[in-house]
Amino acid sequence: MRVITAGILVAAALLFAVPAIAAMGTDDCASCPMGPGRGEGFGAHCPRMGMAMGNSPAALILAMQDKLKLDDKQVQKLQQMDTDFRTKQIDRRATIEKKMIQVHQALSKDATAQEVKPMIDDISKDYADAVVAWIDAKQKAMEVLNEDQRTMVRQAYGMQHGPMRSRSNG
């Protein structure tokens, strides 16, 4: 019983650890420039889910390359940003996965909720760091664009207020 209760605690803590991830929705994916159901896994094509799933902001911009009329220099910069971000995201995901294994091992040995809480807090920090890295990468990718291109990206992806927006903002 303790293992089941602790397992539920772990799942709940991870779900609520970074409310931004939990708040990301895909309700407007049908109008997404990349279209519904594209990308690697559930929601990977969506900029709001992309943070959690590993899509880089540069890749989302490159998906609009023709519409934005990106020049060769912009494309090259964005491609490099995409490669750099995805490479770092692999490491971030691996770190989180390894820490989750440690939590599961502790739970299999009947660890209490209080014993695994520091481990869960550490994983939550890693998730938050991943979200901050995505936001930083978005800002850098947007700097490659001119003002008209930035406006088009904001309109297409709903990035007026950052990568996430509440349902009340539209």
C-alpha positions as CSV (number, residue, x, y, z in Angstrom):
1,M,0.0,0.0,0.0
2,R,2.8,2.4,0.8
3,V,4.4,1.8,-2.6
4,I,1.2,2.6,-4.4
5,T,0.6,5.7,-2.3
6,A,4.1,6.9,-2.9
7,G,3.8,6.1,-6.6
8,I,0.7,8.3,-6.8
9,L,2.5,11.0,-5.0
10,V,5.4,10.9,-7.5
11,A,3.0,11.2,-10.4
12,A,1.1,14.0,-8.8
13,A,4.3,15.9,-7.9
14,L,5.6,15.7,-11.4
15,L,2.3,16.7,-12.9
16,F,2.1,19.8,-10.7
17,A,5.8,20.5,-10.3
18,V,5.8,22.8,-13.4
19,P,2.3,24.1,-13.8
20,A,3.3,25.6,-17.1
21,I,3.8,22.2,-18.6
22,A,0.5,20.9,-17.2
23,A,-1.3,24.1,-18.4
24,M,-0.1,23.7,-22.0
25,G,-2.9,22.7,-24.2
26,T,-3.3,21.6,-27.8
27,D,-6.9,23.0,-28.2
28,D,-5.8,25.2,-31.1
29,C,-3.5,22.6,-32.9
30,A,-5.9,22.4,-35.8
31,S,-4.9,25.9,-36.7
32,C,-1.2,25.3,-36.0
33,P,1.0,26.1,-39.0
34,M,2.5,22.6,-38.6
35,G,-0.9,21.0,-38.6
36,P,-2.4,18.5,-36.1
37,G,-0.7,15.2,-35.4
38,R,2.7,16.0,-36.8
39,G,6.0,15.6,-35.1
40,E,7.5,13.1,-32.7
41,G,4.8,11.8,-30.4
42,F,1.8,13.4,-28.8
43,G,1.9,17.2,-29.0
44,A,5.6,17.3,-30.1
45,H,4.6,19.5,-33.0
46,C,2.9,22.1,-30.8
47,P,5.0,25.0,-29.4
48,R,3.2,24.8,-26.1
49,M,3.8,21.1,-25.9
50,G,7.2,21.4,-27.6
51,M,8.8,22.7,-24.5
52,A,8.1,19.5,-22.7
53,M,8.6,17.2,-25.7
54,G,11.9,18.7,-27.0
55,N,10.9,20.6,-30.1
56,S,13.2,23.6,-30.5
57,P,11.7,27.1,-31.2
58,A,14.1,27.3,-34.2
59,A,12.5,24.2,-35.7
60,L,9.1,25.7,-35.3
61,I,10.2,28.8,-37.1
62,L,11.9,26.8,-39.8
63,A,8.6,25.0,-40.4
64,M,7.4,28.4,-41.7
65,Q,10.5,29.1,-43.8
66,D,8.7,29.7,-47.1
67,K,5.9,31.8,-45.6
68,L,8.5,33.9,-43.7
69,K,10.7,34.2,-46.7
70,L,13.8,33.4,-44.6
71,D,17.1,34.2,-46.3
72,D,20.0,31.7,-46.4
73,K,21.8,33.3,-43.5
74,Q,18.7,33.1,-41.3
75,V,18.1,29.5,-42.2
76,Q,21.7,28.6,-41.4
77,K,21.5,30.3,-38.0
78,L,18.2,28.7,-37.1
79,Q,19.3,25.3,-38.2
80,Q,22.4,25.6,-35.9
81,M,20.2,26.8,-33.1
82,D,17.9,23.8,-33.6
83,T,20.8,21.3,-33.6
84,D,22.3,22.9,-30.4
85,F,18.9,22.9,-28.6
86,R,18.0,19.3,-29.5
87,T,21.4,18.1,-28.5
88,K,21.1,19.7,-25.1
89,Q,17.5,18.5,-24.7
90,I,18.7,14.9,-25.2
91,D,21.0,15.4,-22.2
92,R,18.2,17.0,-20.1
93,R,15.8,14.2,-20.9
94,A,18.4,11.5,-20.1
95,T,19.1,13.2,-16.7
96,I,15.4,13.2,-15.8
97,E,15.0,9.6,-16.9
98,K,17.9,8.5,-14.8
99,K,16.5,10.3,-11.8
100,M,13.1,8.7,-12.3
101,I,14.8,5.3,-12.3
102,Q,16.2,6.2,-8.9
103,V,12.8,7.2,-7.6
104,H,11.3,4.0,-8.9
105,Q,14.1,2.0,-7.2
106,A,13.5,3.7,-3.9
107,L,9.8,3.1,-4.2
108,S,10.3,-0.6,-4.9
109,K,12.2,-0.7,-1.6
110,D,9.2,0.7,0.2
111,A,10.6,4.2,0.6
112,T,8.2,6.7,2.2
113,A,6.9,9.8,0.5
114,Q,9.2,11.9,2.6
115,E,12.2,9.9,1.6
116,V,11.5,10.4,-2.1
117,K,10.4,14.0,-1.9
118,P,13.9,15.4,-2.3
119,M,14.4,13.3,-5.4
120,I,11.1,14.5,-6.8
121,D,12.0,18.1,-6.0
122,D,15.3,17.6,-7.9
123,I,13.4,16.2,-10.9
124,S,11.0,19.2,-10.8
125,K,13.9,21.6,-10.9
126,D,15.2,19.8,-14.0
127,Y,11.8,20.2,-15.7
128,A,11.7,23.9,-14.8
129,D,15.2,24.3,-16.2
130,A,14.1,22.7,-19.4
131,V,11.2,25.1,-19.7
132,V,13.5,28.1,-19.0
133,A,16.0,26.7,-21.7
134,W,13.1,26.6,-24.2
135,I,12.1,30.2,-23.4
136,D,15.7,31.4,-23.8
137,A,16.0,29.5,-27.1
138,K,12.7,31.1,-28.3
139,Q,14.0,34.5,-27.6
140,K,17.3,33.9,-29.4
141,A,15.5,32.4,-32.4
142,M,13.2,35.3,-32.6
143,E,16.2,37.7,-32.7
144,V,17.2,36.1,-36.0
145,L,14.0,37.4,-37.6
146,N,13.0,40.9,-38.7
147,E,10.0,42.6,-37.1
148,D,7.5,41.5,-39.8
149,Q,8.7,37.9,-39.5
150,R,8.4,38.0,-35.7
151,T,4.9,39.3,-36.0
152,M,4.0,36.4,-38.4
153,V,5.5,33.8,-36.0
154,R,3.7,35.3,-33.0
155,Q,0.4,35.2,-34.9
156,A,0.9,31.7,-36.2
157,Y,1.9,30.1,-32.9
158,G,0.2,32.3,-30.4
159,M,3.6,33.5,-29.0
160,Q,2.4,37.0,-28.1
161,H,3.0,36.4,-24.4
162,G,5.7,33.7,-24.7
163,P,5.4,30.0,-25.6
164,M,2.4,29.4,-23.4
165,R,-0.8,31.3,-23.1
166,S,-3.8,30.6,-21.0
167,R,-7.0,29.6,-22.5
168,S,-8.5,32.9,-21.5
169,N,-5.9,34.7,-23.7
170,G,-7.3,33.1,-26.8
